């Protein structure tokens, strides 16, 4: 991060060979009011200002989307780890602390549930090819649709060789 109070564009009017700088514009990349980087484009002001501002906005959107995707991956990892502890591990032996952990993830472990465990014959062979992975994803999608993915109380956990539905 660059810590600065100034969030303005910076334009260098001519090349500065001693400092290795070329004529062009530097635009701060901002995320939640903080400067997280800079986009620099060389050229005359009239040539680069419009494209520079467009690139700045597009880059800020991409950074924001990347951070959101990373947060979603992290949230899924935490949720899956909890589900693995619950279904396969000794999570229930942890008592109220485990129940609270589930509540923070919006999973009520006290609620009665039915468990369905699905295994795809030839999973290893299918998972080693792109076409096979596509077929596995289609099966998972059909199972989720059949059981009711839109119902938040239904839980799905994908393990290396099987899918668990609660």
C-alpha atoms as one frame of an Amber mdcrd trajectory, in Angstrom:
protein
   0.000   0.000   0.000   1.043   3.526  -0.669   0.218   5.799   2.243  -0.555
   9.284   1.057  -3.107  11.981   1.643  -3.112  12.996  -2.016  -5.343  10.922
  -4.294  -4.790  13.043  -7.388  -3.583  12.180 -10.825   0.071  12.942 -11.406
   1.192  14.010 -14.860   4.828  14.290 -15.887   5.041  16.870 -18.709   8.363
  15.726 -20.156  10.814  12.846 -19.930  13.230  12.910 -16.992  16.053  10.676
 -18.201  18.111  11.169 -15.040  15.367   9.613 -12.912  14.248   7.143 -15.600
  10.805   8.678 -15.948   8.847   9.236 -19.147   6.184  11.741 -20.038   2.796
  10.390 -18.981   0.213  10.051 -16.271   0.089   8.132 -12.997  -3.334   7.379
 -11.548  -3.860   5.998  -8.032  -5.792   2.742  -7.651  -8.141   3.151  -4.705
  -9.973   0.541  -2.695 -12.167   1.619   0.212 -10.483   5.021   0.324  -6.956
   3.563   0.437  -4.436   3.703  -2.382  -3.431   0.126  -3.200  -1.410   0.779
  -6.340  -0.808   3.043  -9.305  -1.495   2.769 -13.029   1.002   4.603 -15.185
   0.691   5.307 -18.913   3.268   7.092 -21.042   2.369   9.663 -23.671   1.034
  13.167 -23.999  -1.736  14.215 -21.644  -4.377  14.391 -24.382  -3.439  10.912
 -25.655  -3.496   9.122 -22.291  -5.982  10.842 -19.982  -9.193   9.156 -21.204
  -7.664   5.691 -21.556  -5.847   6.094 -18.244  -9.019   6.878 -16.329 -10.809
   3.966 -17.987  -7.959   1.570 -17.182  -7.893   2.883 -13.596 -11.619   2.136
 -13.100 -11.382  -1.275 -14.768  -8.363  -2.208 -12.663 -10.123  -1.117  -9.452
 -13.109  -3.295 -10.411 -10.844  -6.273 -11.111  -9.019  -5.837  -7.791 -12.335
  -5.577  -5.916 -13.691  -8.696  -7.680 -10.477 -10.594  -6.984 -10.671  -9.774
  -3.293 -14.341 -10.796  -3.179 -13.540 -14.117  -4.880 -10.676 -14.751  -2.474
 -12.968 -14.040   0.486 -15.580 -16.422  -0.944 -12.927 -19.159  -1.353 -11.816
 -18.622   2.231 -15.415 -18.711   3.516 -16.043 -21.964   1.597 -12.854 -23.481
   2.975 -13.873 -22.613   6.554 -17.378 -23.994   5.994 -16.090 -27.207   4.412
 -13.590 -27.720   7.238 -16.422 -27.376   9.761 -18.601 -29.820   7.799 -15.774
 -32.347   7.579 -15.239 -32.095  11.347 -18.975 -32.552  11.897 -19.597 -35.395
   9.462 -16.291 -37.278   9.581 -14.470 -36.050  12.651 -15.002 -35.635  16.329
 -16.657 -32.226  16.137 -19.717 -33.218  18.157 -17.478 -34.170  21.077 -16.521
 -30.505  21.424 -19.995 -29.703  22.772 -21.204 -26.105  22.997 -18.080 -24.662
  21.380 -18.700 -26.737  18.254 -22.377 -25.767  18.270 -21.401 -22.074  18.473
 -18.943 -22.529  15.620 -21.769 -23.967  13.524 -24.098 -21.129  14.482 -21.523
 -18.567  13.272 -21.570 -20.403   9.932 -25.387 -20.469  10.029 -25.442 -24.261
  10.478 -27.713 -25.613  13.199 -26.132 -28.931  14.165 -29.005 -29.738  16.564
 -31.527 -29.898  13.753 -32.488 -33.478  12.793 -31.286 -34.342   9.287 -31.142
 -37.196   6.847 -27.799 -38.046   5.340 -27.237 -39.137   1.754 -23.791 -40.198
   0.630 -23.197 -40.456  -3.105 -20.273 -42.073  -4.840 -19.669 -42.032  -8.579
 -18.423 -45.309 -10.013 -15.120 -44.765 -11.766 -14.613 -41.423 -10.043 -10.799
 -41.614 -10.184 -10.795 -42.166 -13.946 -13.353 -39.406 -14.500 -11.561 -36.882
 -12.295  -8.348 -37.188 -14.277  -9.832 -35.725 -17.480 -11.487 -32.422 -18.288
 -14.531 -34.157 -19.765 -14.789 -36.395 -16.707 -14.612 -33.430 -14.341 -17.395
 -31.797 -16.333 -19.548 -34.931 -15.923 -18.858 -35.003 -12.165 -19.947 -31.360
 -11.886 -23.131 -32.148 -13.854 -23.966 -34.998 -11.470 -23.341 -32.744  -8.458
 -25.527 -30.026  -9.961 -28.365 -32.509 -10.580 -28.117 -33.843  -7.033 -28.166
 -30.318  -5.593 -31.168 -29.404  -7.750 -33.038 -32.608  -6.795 -32.420 -32.231
  -3.063 -33.034 -28.492  -3.093 -29.918 -26.335  -3.138 -31.994 -23.172  -2.686
 -33.075 -24.359   0.772 -30.412 -22.937   3.092 -30.934 -25.732   5.626 -29.755
 -28.345   3.098 -26.016 -28.886   3.334 -23.683 -30.276   0.681 -20.131 -31.432
   1.286 -17.869 -32.657  -1.493 -15.188 -35.056  -0.377 -12.435 -36.433  -2.617
 -14.441 -39.455  -3.777 -18.016 -38.784  -2.661 -20.636 -36.145  -1.973 -22.459
 -35.905   1.335 -25.899 -34.276   1.482 -27.579 -33.427   4.759
